[in-house]
Amino acid sequence: MALERLGAEMYLAADLIPGAKPTPIPGMGGTVSEVFGYGLWLLILAGVGGVGFGVYKLAVADKSRNGGGSEPFKWMGGGVAAILLSTSLIAILNSIAA
């Protein structure tokens, strides 16, 4: 019963991820353009994972004075940087292809 509910929740979580429909880039081969587009979407998902892992590490971090308090922020900053890089590249490529 609980396993079926977990499966249904995971299915609903998959609906939140937008479909990757890369725009063809003029002058590039179809396969190269498509792989590059999917790579940028994977970079976004990796950035989201990095931010999530940073939040998790912040939640379970040692809060004492001698704990390594900057590591979660490194994960979150790297994740945000990956998201910003990939979204800006997607916007630039879509404006070139339009």
N, CA, C and O atoms as a GROMACS GRO file, in nm:
protein
  392
    1MET      N    1   0.084  -0.119   0.000
    1MET     CA    2   0.000   0.000   0.000
    1MET      C    3   0.088   0.126   0.000
    1MET      O    4   0.070   0.215  -0.083
    2ALA      N    5   0.184   0.131   0.093
    2ALA     CA    6   0.270   0.250   0.101
    2ALA      C    7   0.361   0.258  -0.021
    2ALA      O    8   0.393   0.367  -0.068
    3LEU      N    9   0.404   0.142  -0.073
    3LEU     CA   10   0.492   0.141  -0.190
    3LEU      C   11   0.418   0.192  -0.313
    3LEU      O   12   0.476   0.262  -0.396
    4GLU      N   13   0.289   0.157  -0.326
    4GLU     CA   14   0.211   0.206  -0.439
    4GLU      C   15   0.194   0.357  -0.432
    4GLU      O   16   0.201   0.426  -0.534
    5ARG      N   17   0.173   0.409  -0.311
    5ARG     CA   18   0.158   0.553  -0.294
    5ARG      C   19   0.289   0.626  -0.326
    5ARG      O   20   0.288   0.733  -0.385
    6LEU      N   21   0.402   0.565  -0.286
    6LEU     CA   22   0.532   0.624  -0.316
    6LEU      C   23   0.554   0.628  -0.466
    6LEU      O   24   0.607   0.726  -0.519
    7GLY      N   25   0.515   0.523  -0.535
    7GLY     CA   26   0.529   0.519  -0.680
    7GLY      C   27   0.444   0.626  -0.747
    7GLY      O   28   0.487   0.687  -0.845
    8ALA      N   29   0.325   0.649  -0.696
    8ALA     CA   30   0.238   0.752  -0.753
    8ALA      C   31   0.295   0.890  -0.727
    8ALA      O   32   0.285   0.977  -0.813
    9GLU      N   33   0.355   0.911  -0.612
    9GLU     CA   34   0.415   1.041  -0.583
    9GLU      C   35   0.536   1.066  -0.672
    9GLU      O   36   0.557   1.178  -0.718
   10MET      N   37   0.614   0.962  -0.699
   10MET     CA   38   0.730   0.977  -0.787
   10MET      C   39   0.684   1.007  -0.929
   10MET      O   40   0.748   1.084  -1.001
   11TYR      N   41   0.574   0.949  -0.971
   11TYR     CA   42   0.522   0.976  -1.103
   11TYR      C   43   0.478   1.121  -1.114
   11TYR      O   44   0.500   1.185  -1.217
   12LEU      N   45   0.416   1.173  -1.010
   12LEU     CA   46   0.374   1.312  -1.011
   12LEU      C   47   0.494   1.406  -1.008
   12LEU      O   48   0.489   1.514  -1.068
   13ALA      N   49   0.601   1.368  -0.940
   13ALA     CA   50   0.721   1.451  -0.937
   13ALA      C   51   0.785   1.456  -1.076
   13ALA      O   52   0.846   1.557  -1.111
   14ALA      N   53   0.772   1.351  -1.153
   14ALA     CA   54   0.828   1.350  -1.289
   14ALA      C   55   0.753   1.446  -1.380
   14ALA      O   56   0.809   1.493  -1.479
   15ASP      N   57   0.628   1.477  -1.348
   15ASP     CA   58   0.553   1.572  -1.430
   15ASP      C   59   0.600   1.715  -1.411
   15ASP      O   60   0.572   1.801  -1.495
   16LEU      N   61   0.673   1.743  -1.302
   16LEU     CA   62   0.720   1.879  -1.276
   16LEU      C   63   0.839   1.917  -1.363
   16LEU      O   64   0.863   2.035  -1.385
   17ILE      N   65   0.913   1.818  -1.413
   17ILE     CA   66   1.031   1.844  -1.495
   17ILE      C   67   0.984   1.878  -1.636
   17ILE      O   68   0.912   1.800  -1.697
   18PRO      N   69   1.024   1.994  -1.688
   18PRO     CA   70   0.977   2.032  -1.822
   18PRO      C   71   1.038   1.942  -1.930
   18PRO      O   72   1.149   1.891  -1.916
   19GLY      N   73   0.963   1.923  -2.034
   19GLY     CA   74   1.011   1.843  -2.146
   19GLY      C   75   1.123   1.914  -2.220
   19GLY      O   76   1.114   2.034  -2.246
   20ALA      N   77   1.227   1.843  -2.253
   20ALA     CA   78   1.340   1.903  -2.324
   20ALA      C   79   1.312   1.897  -2.472
   20ALA      O   80   1.317   1.790  -2.534
   21LYS      N   81   1.284   2.012  -2.530
   21LYS     CA   82   1.260   2.021  -2.673
   21LYS      C   83   1.357   2.124  -2.730
   21LYS      O   84   1.321   2.240  -2.749
   22PRO      N   85   1.479   2.081  -2.758
   22PRO     CA   86   1.579   2.177  -2.806
   22PRO      C   87   1.543   2.235  -2.943
   22PRO      O   88   1.489   2.167  -3.029
   23THR      N   89   1.574   2.362  -2.959
   23THR     CA   90   1.555   2.430  -3.086
   23THR      C   91   1.676   2.403  -3.175
   23THR      O   92   1.789   2.417  -3.129
   24PRO      N   93   1.655   2.365  -3.299
   24PRO     CA   94   1.770   2.340  -3.388
   24PRO      C   95   1.852   2.467  -3.408
   24PRO      O   96   1.797   2.576  -3.426
   25ILE      N   97   1.982   2.453  -3.404
   25ILE     CA   98   2.073   2.566  -3.422
   25ILE      C   99   2.115   2.570  -3.568
   25ILE      O  100   2.161   2.469  -3.621
   26PRO      N  101   2.100   2.686  -3.633
   26PRO     CA  102   2.138   2.694  -3.775
   26PRO      C  103   2.287   2.666  -3.795
   26PRO      O  104   2.371   2.715  -3.719
   27GLY      N  105   2.319   2.587  -3.894
   27GLY     CA  106   2.457   2.558  -3.926
   27GLY      C  107   2.514   2.438  -3.853
   27GLY      O  108   2.625   2.394  -3.883
   28MET      N  109   2.441   2.384  -3.757
   28MET     CA  110   2.489   2.265  -3.686
   28MET      C  111   2.408   2.145  -3.734
   28MET      O  112   2.292   2.157  -3.773
   29GLY      N  113   2.473   2.030  -3.731
   29GLY     CA  114   2.404   1.908  -3.768
   29GLY      C  115   2.290   1.878  -3.672
   29GLY      O  116   2.295   1.920  -3.556
   30GLY      N  117   2.190   1.807  -3.716
   30GLY     CA  118   2.074   1.777  -3.632
   30GLY      C  119   2.111   1.702  -3.505
   30GLY      O  120   2.061   1.734  -3.397
   31THR      N  121   2.196   1.602  -3.519
   31THR     CA  122   2.233   1.521  -3.402
   31THR      C  123   2.314   1.602  -3.302
   31THR      O  124   2.291   1.592  -3.182
   32VAL      N  125   2.409   1.680  -3.350
   32VAL     CA  126   2.494   1.759  -3.262
   32VAL      C  127   2.409   1.861  -3.187
   32VAL      O  128   2.425   1.879  -3.066
   33SER      N  129   2.320   1.927  -3.258
   33SER     CA  130   2.234   2.027  -3.196
   33SER      C  131   2.144   1.964  -3.091
   33SER      O  132   2.125   2.021  -2.983
   34GLU      N  133   2.090   1.848  -3.121
   34GLU     CA  134   1.999   1.781  -3.028
   34GLU      C  135   2.074   1.735  -2.902
   34GLU      O  136   2.025   1.753  -2.791
   35VAL      N  137   2.191   1.677  -2.919
   35VAL     CA  138   2.270   1.631  -2.804
   35VAL      C  139   2.313   1.750  -2.718
   35VAL      O  140   2.311   1.742  -2.595
   36PHE      N  141   2.352   1.860  -2.782
   36PHE     CA  142   2.391   1.980  -2.708
   36PHE      C  143   2.274   2.035  -2.628
   36PHE      O  144   2.290   2.078  -2.514
   37GLY      N  145   2.154   2.035  -2.689
   37GLY     CA  146   2.034   2.083  -2.619
   37GLY      C  147   2.001   1.997  -2.499
   37GLY      O  148   1.970   2.048  -2.391
   38TYR      N  149   2.006   1.866  -2.516
   38TYR     CA  150   1.979   1.776  -2.403
   38TYR      C  151   2.086   1.789  -2.295
   38TYR      O  152   2.057   1.777  -2.176
   39GLY      N  153   2.211   1.814  -2.336
   39GLY     CA  154   2.318   1.835  -2.238
   39GLY      C  155   2.293   1.956  -2.151
   39GLY      O  156   2.321   1.954  -2.032
   40LEU      N  157   2.239   2.063  -2.211
   40LEU     CA  158   2.207   2.182  -2.132
   40LEU      C  159   2.094   2.155  -2.034
   40LEU      O  160   2.096   2.204  -1.921
   41TRP      N  161   1.996   2.076  -2.075
   41TRP     CA  162   1.889   2.040  -1.982
   41TRP      C  163   1.943   1.954  -1.869
   41TRP      O  164   1.901   1.969  -1.754
   42LEU      N  165   2.035   1.865  -1.899
   42LEU     CA  166   2.096   1.784  -1.793
   42LEU      C  167   2.179   1.870  -1.698
   42LEU      O  168   2.186   1.841  -1.578
   43LEU      N  169   2.242   1.974  -1.750
   43LEU     CA  170   2.316   2.066  -1.665
   43LEU      C  171   2.223   2.139  -1.569
   43LEU      O  172   2.259   2.162  -1.453
   44ILE      N  173   2.105   2.174  -1.615
   44ILE     CA  174   2.006   2.236  -1.526
   44ILE      C  175   1.968   2.138  -1.415
   44ILE      O  176   1.963   2.175  -1.298
   45LEU      N  177   1.941   2.014  -1.452
   45LEU     CA  178   1.903   1.915  -1.350
   45LEU      C  179   2.017   1.889  -1.252
   45LEU      O  180   1.992   1.868  -1.133
   46ALA      N  181   2.141   1.890  -1.299
   46ALA     CA  182   2.256   1.874  -1.210
   46ALA      C  183   2.267   1.992  -1.114
   46ALA      O  184   2.300   1.975  -0.997
   47GLY      N  185   2.239   2.112  -1.164
   47GLY     CA  186   2.240   2.229  -1.077
   47GLY      C  187   2.134   2.222  -0.970
   47GLY      O  188   2.158   2.258  -0.855
   48VAL      N  189   2.016   2.177  -1.008
   48VAL     CA  190   1.908   2.160  -0.909
   48VAL      C  191   1.948   2.055  -0.805
   48VAL      O  192   1.921   2.071  -0.686
   49GLY      N  193   2.012   1.949  -0.851
   49GLY     CA  194   2.061   1.847  -0.756
   49GLY      C  195   2.166   1.902  -0.662
   49GLY      O  196   2.166   1.870  -0.543
   50GLY      N  197   2.256   1.987  -0.714
   50GLY     CA  198   2.359   2.048  -0.629
   50GLY      C  199   2.299   2.140  -0.524
   50GLY      O  200   2.342   2.139  -0.409
   51VAL      N  201   2.200   2.219  -0.564
   51VAL     CA  202   2.133   2.306  -0.467
   51VAL      C  203   2.061   2.223  -0.362
   51VAL      O  204   2.068   2.253  -0.243
   52GLY      N  205   1.993   2.119  -0.405
   52GLY     CA  206   1.922   2.032  -0.311
   52GLY      C  207   2.016   1.963  -0.214
   52GLY      O  208   1.986   1.952  -0.095
   53PHE      N  209   2.130   1.916  -0.264
   53PHE     CA  210   2.227   1.851  -0.177
   53PHE      C  211   2.287   1.950  -0.079
   53PHE      O  212   2.314   1.915   0.036
   54GLY      N  213   2.308   2.075  -0.123
   54GLY     CA  214   2.358   2.178  -0.034
   54GLY      C  215   2.260   2.210   0.077
   54GLY      O  216   2.300   2.230   0.192
   55VAL      N  217   2.132   2.215   0.044
   55VAL     CA  218   2.029   2.238   0.145
   55VAL      C  219   2.027   2.122   0.244
   55VAL      O  220   2.014   2.144   0.364
   56TYR      N  221   2.039   1.999   0.193
   56TYR     CA  222   2.042   1.882   0.281
   56TYR      C  223   2.163   1.888   0.374
   56TYR      O  224   2.150   1.864   0.494
   57LYS      N  225   2.280   1.920   0.318
   57LYS     CA  226   2.401   1.926   0.401
   57LYS      C  227   2.390   2.037   0.505
   57LYS      O  228   2.443   2.024   0.615
   58LEU      N  229   2.324   2.147   0.470
   58LEU     CA  230   2.304   2.255   0.566
   58LEU      C  231   2.211   2.211   0.678
   58LEU      O  232   2.229   2.250   0.794
   59ALA      N  233   2.112   2.129   0.644
   59ALA     CA  234   2.017   2.083   0.745
   59ALA      C  235   2.081   1.986   0.844
   59ALA      O  236   2.045   1.985   0.961
   60VAL      N  237   2.176   1.905   0.798
   60VAL     CA  238   2.236   1.805   0.886
   60VAL      C  239   2.376   1.842   0.931
   60VAL      O  240   2.446   1.759   0.990
   61ALA      N  241   2.419   1.966   0.904
   61ALA     CA  242   2.556   2.007   0.936
   61ALA      C  243   2.575   2.019   1.087
   61ALA      O  244   2.481   2.043   1.162
   62ASP      N  245   2.700   2.003   1.127
   62ASP     CA  246   2.740   2.024   1.266
   62ASP      C  247   2.736   2.174   1.293
   62ASP      O  248   2.810   2.251   1.231
   63LYS      N  249   2.650   2.214   1.384
   63LYS     CA  250   2.631   2.357   1.407
   63LYS      C  251   2.728   2.415   1.511
   63LYS      O  252   2.716   2.532   1.547
   64SER      N  253   2.821   2.335   1.557
   64SER     CA  254   2.916   2.386   1.656
   64SER      C  255   3.018   2.479   1.590
   64SER      O  256   3.019   2.492   1.467
   65ARG      N  257   3.101   2.541   1.668
   65ARG     CA  258   3.197   2.639   1.615
   65ARG      C  259   3.306   2.574   1.528
   65ARG      O  260   3.361   2.641   1.441
   66ASN      N  261   3.336   2.448   1.551
   66ASN     CA  262   3.443   2.385   1.474
   66ASN      C  263   3.392   2.307   1.354
   66ASN      O  264   3.469   2.236   1.290
   67GLY      N  265   3.264   2.317   1.323
   67GLY     CA  266   3.209   2.247   1.207
   67GLY      C  267   3.243   2.318   1.078
   67GLY      O  268   3.266   2.439   1.078
   68GLY      N  269   3.248   2.243   0.970
   68GLY     CA  270   3.276   2.303   0.838
   68GLY      C  271   3.150   2.367   0.783
   68GLY      O  272   3.077   2.303   0.707
   69GLY      N  273   3.125   2.489   0.818
   69GLY     CA  274   3.000   2.553   0.783
   69GLY      C  275   2.990   2.604   0.642
   69GLY      O  276   2.880   2.634   0.597
   70SER      N  277   3.100   2.614   0.568
   70SER     CA  278   3.093   2.672   0.434
   70SER      C  279   3.065   2.569   0.326
   70SER      O  280   3.030   2.607   0.214
   71GLU      N  281   3.079   2.441   0.355
   71GLU     CA  282   3.062   2.339   0.250
   71GLU      C  283   2.922   2.338   0.191
   71GLU      O  284   2.910   2.329   0.069
   72PRO      N  285   2.813   2.345   0.270
   72PRO     CA  286   2.680   2.347   0.206
   72PRO      C  287   2.661   2.465   0.112
   72PRO      O  288   2.595   2.454   0.009
   73PHE      N  289   2.720   2.580   0.148
   73PHE     CA  290   2.705   2.697   0.063
   73PHE      C  291   2.785   2.682  -0.066
   73PHE      O  292   2.748   2.739  -0.169
   74LYS      N  293   2.894   2.606  -0.062
   74LYS     CA  294   2.968   2.577  -0.185
   74LYS      C  295   2.883   2.493  -0.280
   74LYS      O  296   2.880   2.518  -0.400
   75TRP      N  297   2.813   2.393  -0.225
   75TRP     CA  298   2.725   2.309  -0.308
   75TRP      C  299   2.612   2.392  -0.366
   75TRP      O  300   2.583   2.383  -0.485
   76MET      N  301   2.549   2.474  -0.282
   76MET     CA  302   2.437   2.555  -0.330
   76MET      C  303   2.484   2.659  -0.432
   76MET      O  304   2.417   2.681  -0.533
   77GLY      N  305   2.598   2.721  -0.408
   77GLY     CA  306   2.651   2.819  -0.504
   77GLY      C  307   2.687   2.756  -0.636
   77GLY      O  308   2.661   2.814  -0.742
   78GLY      N  309   2.748   2.638  -0.632
   78GLY     CA  310   2.780   2.567  -0.756
   78GLY      C  311   2.656   2.528  -0.832
   78GLY      O  312   2.653   2.535  -0.955
   79GLY      N  313   2.553   2.485  -0.760
   79GLY     CA  314   2.427   2.449  -0.825
   79GLY      C  315   2.360   2.569  -0.890
   79GLY      O  316   2.311   2.560  -1.003
   80VAL      N  317   2.358   2.681  -0.819
   80VAL     CA  318   2.298   2.802  -0.875
   80VAL      C  319   2.379   2.849  -0.997
   80VAL      O  320   2.322   2.893  -1.096
   81ALA      N  321   2.511   2.840  -0.989
   81ALA     CA  322   2.595   2.880  -1.102
   81ALA      C  323   2.567   2.791  -1.224
   81ALA      O  324   2.561   2.841  -1.337
   82ALA      N  325   2.550   2.660  -1.203
   82ALA     CA  326   2.520   2.569  -1.314
   82ALA      C  327   2.384   2.601  -1.375
   82ALA      O  328   2.368   2.597  -1.497
   83ILE      N  329   2.286   2.632  -1.291
   83ILE     CA  330   2.153   2.667  -1.342
   83ILE      C  331   2.159   2.796  -1.423
   83ILE      O  332   2.103   2.804  -1.532
   84LEU      N  333   2.227   2.898  -1.369
   84LEU     CA  334   2.236   3.025  -1.441
   84LEU      C  335   2.312   3.012  -1.572
   84LEU      O  336   2.273   3.070  -1.673
   85LEU      N  337   2.420   2.935  -1.572
   85LEU     CA  338   2.498   2.914  -1.695
   85LEU      C  339   2.414   2.845  -1.801
   85LEU      O  340   2.410   2.889  -1.916
   86SER      N  341   2.348   2.737  -1.764
   86SER     CA  342   2.273   2.661  -1.864
   86SER      C  343   2.151   2.737  -1.913
   86SER      O  344   2.120   2.732  -2.032
   87THR      N  345   2.081   2.808  -1.825
   87THR     CA  346   1.963   2.882  -1.871
   87THR      C  347   2.004   2.998  -1.961
   87THR      O  348   1.934   3.030  -2.058
   88SER      N  349   2.116   3.063  -1.929
   88SER     CA  350   2.160   3.172  -2.017
   88SER      C  351   2.204   3.116  -2.153
   88SER      O  352   2.176   3.178  -2.256
   89LEU      N  353   2.271   3.002  -2.154
   89LEU     CA  354   2.310   2.942  -2.283
   89LEU      C  355   2.188   2.899  -2.363
   89LEU      O  356   2.186   2.914  -2.485
   90ILE      N  357   2.086   2.847  -2.295
   90ILE     CA  358   1.963   2.808  -2.366
   90ILE      C  359   1.897   2.932  -2.426
   90ILE      O  360   1.853   2.928  -2.541
   91ALA      N  361   1.890   3.040  -2.349
   91ALA     CA  362   1.829   3.163  -2.400
   91ALA      C  363   1.907   3.219  -2.519
   91ALA      O  364   1.848   3.262  -2.618
   92ILE      N  365   2.041   3.218  -2.510
   92ILE     CA  366   2.123   3.268  -2.620
   92ILE      C  367   2.105   3.183  -2.745
   92ILE      O  368   2.088   3.237  -2.854
   93LEU      N  369   2.108   3.051  -2.730
   93LEU     CA  370   2.093   2.964  -2.846
   93LEU      C  371   1.954   2.974  -2.907
   93LEU      O  372   1.940   2.968  -3.029
   94ASN      N  373   1.851   2.989  -2.822
   94ASN     CA  374   1.716   3.004  -2.877
   94ASN      C  375   1.699   3.136  -2.951
   94ASN      O  376   1.625   3.143  -3.049
   95SER      N  377   1.768   3.241  -2.905
   95SER     CA  378   1.759   3.368  -2.976
   95SER      C  379   1.836   3.362  -3.108
   95SER      O  380   1.797   3.427  -3.205
   96ILE      N  381   1.943   3.286  -3.112
   96ILE     CA  382   2.018   3.270  -3.237
   96ILE      C  383   1.935   3.188  -3.336
   96ILE      O  384   1.931   3.219  -3.455
   97ALA      N  385   1.870   3.084  -3.286
   97ALA     CA  386   1.794   2.994  -3.374
   97ALA      C  387   1.662   3.054  -3.420
   97ALA      O  388   1.604   3.008  -3.518
   98ALA      N  389   1.615   3.157  -3.350
   98ALA     CA  390   1.483   3.214  -3.386
   98ALA      C  391   1.490   3.302  -3.508
   98ALA      O  392   1.388   3.358  -3.549
   0.00000   0.00000   0.00000
